[in-house]
Amino acid sequence: MAQGTRIWWPRRGVATIEPFEIPVLKPNEVLLRANCSLFNAGSETAFLYGLPNTPGAVENEGSEQTDDVVEGWGRLGWKSGKSFFPRAPEAGSIAGTIEAVGPDVKSFRPGDRAQVSTYPHASHAVVTEAQLRRTPAAVTDDEVLFAAPAHTALLAAQKAVIQLGEAVVVLGQGQIGICAVRFARLNGARPVIAIDYVENRLAIAKQCGADHVLNGADEALERKVLSLTGGSGAQVVIDATGNPAALPIAFRLAGRFGRVVIIGSPRGVTKEVNFYTDVMWKNLFVLGAHVSAAAPDTEYYLVPWQFGLETAKRQRDLIFRLIESGDLDFAPLVAGTISMDSGEVQRAYQIALEEHDRALNVILRWG
């Protein structure tokens, strides 16, 4: 049986490369040879290093997790604590070339370029035909990797129901935040205001459609947002920071009857919210957006507010139509991303976790 290589987490905080046997194809499956893979930077590093609000965080004594939280993860099907490791982590996205197809596969042939989201980082992926998306001819493998974080950002834009001419603030200009800026722009938001602490991220956000960029350290931040929104505050605030300390800021930047959408998977807790003045008096709508809640891939659905207005399949299909039309251009994100050999995986995770001023994310090469 043929062998490939994959990322393996033997224990908390440690990432290695190990061989694995490539499964035999079933009739409806495709073998994709990976050229590159992209971290789901926030979630992967949180699980590997056991940050708050992740199952791995309960491994050590003195964790912020409580017994109720641990039991809750169990109900969701996650292993907790020491039993969480070892495991193979799921990549945000893998892109490469198809090497083989099963006899029932109709849409792909060997030599086609394709992308798959949410699959273990590996040199090879065996997936069903339905999981793959064809890489447009004019798009590089590196660029198409960003279809995965774009899915989360699209869900946020759809849940916010952004209207033409509404002011939108996006907090956090990582890969998902920058994609959220792009979708806000495509939805007709004006102005689109991007906020981050890292100047090179703000520069990329500007390239991707932000009308204004503001540094989060600016003491006049709230006053400037009020000025840019005609004194009313933003109709929509999208939090893509992953930092619970940003949520009080998000509430304060939103105007009356505004919508605050949380897509950054906040790691930790915060108590610094004045719920009367910043939430209740403003009559804010506070929405969580996570791709796990996308509607099932059925033709019809009944609760659009719960599921983000679209099925997961339709969302993915839309993203690839926008990529092919040129409305979603991921080249600026690739330029802000570090490329590393898969053998450097431990260092790659450290960069993704700690060195936000250097890179939006890390792309691994599988050679």
N, C-alpha and C positions, 0 to 999 in steps of 0.2 A: 504494500500500500504506500502511496506517495506521502511525503512528509512536507510540512510547511513550518513556519515559526510564528509565534504569537507572544503578546505581552502576558505576563503572569504575575499575580500578586501573591507571593507566598505568605506574607504577614503584613501587618500594618506598617505603612511607610516605606515598604520595599517593593520595587518593580524590577522585573527581570525579563529576559527573552528565553523562551523554551521551545523545543520542537513539539509538534503534534501531528497526528495522522489525519490526513485530509479525507473526509468521508466519501464514500462512493455515492455518485449522483443518483437521485431518484428520478423518475421520468419527467417530473415537472421542475427540476432544479437546474441551476446554472453554477458553474465554477468560475469565479472572478479572481483573476490574479491581481493583487493589490499593487499599485504603484505608490500610493501614499495614503495616509490616514490622518484625521484631524481629531485632537482631543475635544471631548465635551469638558472644557477646561474647568468650569466651576464645579460641576457635579463629580467628575472623576477625581479631582484633587481632594474634594471634601470627603469622599468615601475612602480614598487611599490613606489619607492622613487622619481620618477620624475627627473631622471638624464637627462642631455642634449641629444638631438637626440632621445627623446621618446615622445609620445603623452602626457603622464602624466606630462611632464616637463612644460607644458604651464599653469598649474593650478594657479601658483602664479605670481603676478606681478614682473617684473624685471627678468623674465626668459630669457635665451639665445635664445629661439625660436622667430621667426618672424612670421608675419601674413602669409607670403607665405608658411612657413613650416607648420603652422597650417592647412591651406587650403589643402596642399599636403597630410597630414595625412587623412583628410576627404575624399579625392579622393581614398585613399587606403582602405577606409571602417572602419577606426579607429575613435572612439570617442576621443575628445580632451578635455583638461582642466578638469573642475569640472565634466563634463558629462562622463569622462572616468571611474569614480567610481560611484557606487560599481560594482564589477565584481568578477568572479571566475577565477583565473589565471590558465594557462595551465602548467602542469608539463613538464619537459624534458622527463620523462619516468616513467611508472608505471609497476610493476611486481607483479604477484600473481598467484592465482589458479582459474580456471574456475568453477563457481557454477552452471550455467545453460546455455543451448543453445536453440535457436529457431529451429523449425522443418526443416528448409531448410539448416541448418549448416551441412557441410559434414566433415570438417577437424579436428574439436575439439569436445571433450567430457568433461562432468563434471569430475573434478579431474586433468585435464591437467594443466600444468604450462605454462604461457604465458606472453608476454610483449607487451605493446602498448606505442607508442611515441606521444607526443603533445596532451595531454588530461588533463582536469582539475585534480589537486591534490584531490583525494577523496578515501574513503574506498572502493568504488565500481565504476566500469566503465562499461557502456553499449556501445558496439562498434560492428561494422560489422566484419564478419569473415575475410575480407580482411585486416583490420587494425591490426590484431594480428600477432605476430610471436611466434612460439613455443620456449620455453626455453630449450636448450639442457640439457640432463640428468646430465652431469658432471659439469654444470655451476650453480652457486647459483643465487637466485633472485637479490641479491645485485650486482653481477657482470653483469648480463644481462641488468641492468638499463643503463649501459654506452654505449649501442648500439645507444642511441639517440645522445650524443655528437660525437660519432664516425661517424655518418652520415655527420655532417658538416665537419669534418676533411677529410673524404673520398672525398667529393666534392672538397675540396681544392687541394688534391693530384691529382685528375683527371683533374681539370682545369689547374694545373701547368704542366701536361703531363711530369712527372718526368721520366728521362731516366736513364738507368743503368750507375752507376759511376758518376752521377752528384752530386755536393756538394749542400746540402740543409741546410738552417738555419731556425729554428723555434723559433720565438720570443714569449715568454709567455708560461709557462708550467702549465697552468690550465688543466682541464680535456680535453678540445678540443685540446690544444697545444700538450699534451702528446699523444693523439690519432694521431695527425698529424705526430709526430715523428715516431710512429709505422708504419703508412702507407708509409712514406718516406722510411723507412727501407725495408718494403715489396716490394716497387717499385725498389729497388736496388740502392738507393742513397748512396753515399760514398764520403766524410763523412757526417754523420748527426750531426748537431751541435745544441744543445738546449741552449737557453738563458733565464734566469729569475733572479730576485733579491732574491728569497727565496731558501735557500739551500736544504730544504727537498723536494721541488718540483723538483729541479735539480737531486736529488738522485733518485726520481721515474722515471724521464725521462731517466736516465742512465739504470735503470732496463728494460725500455721499448724500448731500442734500440739505444739511442743516443751514438755516438762514442765519442763525446766531450761535456762537459757541461761548460758553462761560466756564470759568474755572470754579470748581466747587469750594475752593478756599477763599474766594472773594467775599469779604465781609458785607459787601453791598449786594449779594446774590439775590435775595428776595426782592429788594427794591428794583434791581435791574429787570427781573422777570416781570414785575408789575408794570414797569415802564414799557417793556416790549409787547405786553399784552393789553395795552390801553387802560391799565389800572384795574383790570378785572381778574387777573390771574389766568392760569391755563385751564382750558376746558378739559384737557386730557393730560395726565402725568403718567408716564410709563417708567417704572422703577426696574432697571436691569443691573443693579449694582451687586446683588447678592449680600449686601450689608444691611442688617436691620436698622443701623443708625441712620440710614438714608430715608427711612419711611416717614419719620416726623417732618423732614424737609419736604418730601413729596406731598404730604397733606397740606403744608403751609403754602406751597406754590400753586396748588389747585384753587380755582375760583369756585364761586357758589354753584351748586349743582354739577360740579365737575366729576370726572371719573378718574380714579387712580387704579392702574393696572399693575400688578406685581408679577414680574416674570423672572426675577433674578435669584430665585431659591434662597432667601435670606438664611444665613448660617448664624444662628444665635437669637437672642431676644433683646427687646428694648422696652423700656418703661417710660421713655421721654416723649409721650404723646399727650397733648391736651385735647382730649376727645370732644370736649364741649365746643371750644372755639375753632378747632382745626378740622373736625369731622362732622359733628352733629349740627352745629349752627350753619355750616356751609351746605348741609344736605348732600354730602359726598356719596358717590357710589364707589365702593372698594371691591375690586375684582382680582381674584387669583387666576393666573393663566399658566397651565402646564400641559405639555403635549400629551401626557398620559390621559387627559380628559377630553381629547378630541373625539368627536362622534365616531361610532363604529362605521366601517366602510360599507354602508348600506345606501340604497337609493334615496330613502326618505328618513327623516328624523323628526322628533316631536318637541324637543326642548332646546332650541338654539342658544339661548343665553347660557345654559349650563355647559354646552359643548363648544361654544365659540363660533357658531353660525355655519360651520362647514364640517364635512367629514375629513378624516385624516388623509384619505386618498385624494380627495378634491383639493385639499390644501397643498399636498405635494405636487399634484399635477399643475396647479396654478403657479407654484414657484418655478417649475421648469419651463412653463410657457413664458413667464416673465424673464427668465434667464435667456431663453432663445430669442426673444424680441429685443433684448438689450436693455430692458427696463430695470433689471437687476444686474448690476455690474460689480462683481466681487474682486476685480483686480486691485482696488485700493486696500482691501482686507488682506489679500495675499502679500502685498508689499509691506504690510505691517506685521507679518507673521514670520517667525523663525523656522527654518528648515533644518532638520537634524536626521541623522541615520537612526534607524530603529534600535541599534545597539546602544545608543546613548539615552535609553528610555528613562533611567533614574534622574539624570540631569534635566531631561525634558520636563518631567513632572515638577521639579523644583522651579524651573523657569516659569511654568504655567501658574504655579502657586504664588511665587514671591516677586517676580520681576515684571510687574505690569507696565513699568515705564519702558521696558525694552521691547515688549511684544504683545500683540493681542492674543496670540496663541502659538502653538507649535505644531508644525506638520512633520510627521515621521515618514521617512523614505524606507521602502521595503525592498528595493533593489532586485 
